[in-house]
Amino acid sequence: MSTKEGTSGTLGHPEVTTERHGDLFDANCPTRLLLDRVGSKWTVMIVLLLADGEELRFGALRRRMPGVSQKMLTHTLRQLEDDGLAHRRVEPTSPPAVHYSLTALGDTLVGPLRELKRWAELNMGAIDTLRTAAIKARHDQ
């Protein structure tokens, strides 16, 4: 790769490209905050419910997510919108009908979250058993 005088030839270097890449192990990197958001149980559930181009209204999302409060669902949907992962469409009816869908960027999150869900569901029993035993052993010491 040819470089201009005073620039780095390393791909992804901020002086060469406008595309920013994170570093999870940098304490100041916003990647950590992004992982907090996309790794939350509510985000995972919303993204998987909206997968495959499905568009759902707020009430439908809430009914399919047992245990989520209206406040938490609203907060999580706003975060997904702010991050460019979800799209909000409002129909001008009375009352307004609000629909949510994934953006193209949000669609890229579906595969990894499906795999994480699958792994968690397959391993939850073993992890629960190990966790219970570890807590009991610590308590018995």
WOWOGI-V553066 format. One record per run of one state. SS is the DSSP state (hx for helix, st for strand, lp for the rest). FROM is the first residue (numbers start at 1). LEN is the number of residues. If there is no record, write none. Layout:
BEGIN
ss = (SS & SS)
from = (FROM & FROM)
len = (LEN & LEN)
END
This chain:
BEGIN
ss = (lp & hx & lp & hx & lp & st & hx & lp & hx & lp & st & lp & st & lp & hx & lp)
from = (1 & 31 & 39 & 41 & 50 & 56 & 58 & 64 & 70 & 83 & 86 & 92 & 97 & 103 & 104 & 141)
len = (30 & 8 & 2 & 9 & 6 & 2 & 6 & 6 & 13 & 3 & 6 & 5 & 6 & 1 & 37 & 1)
END
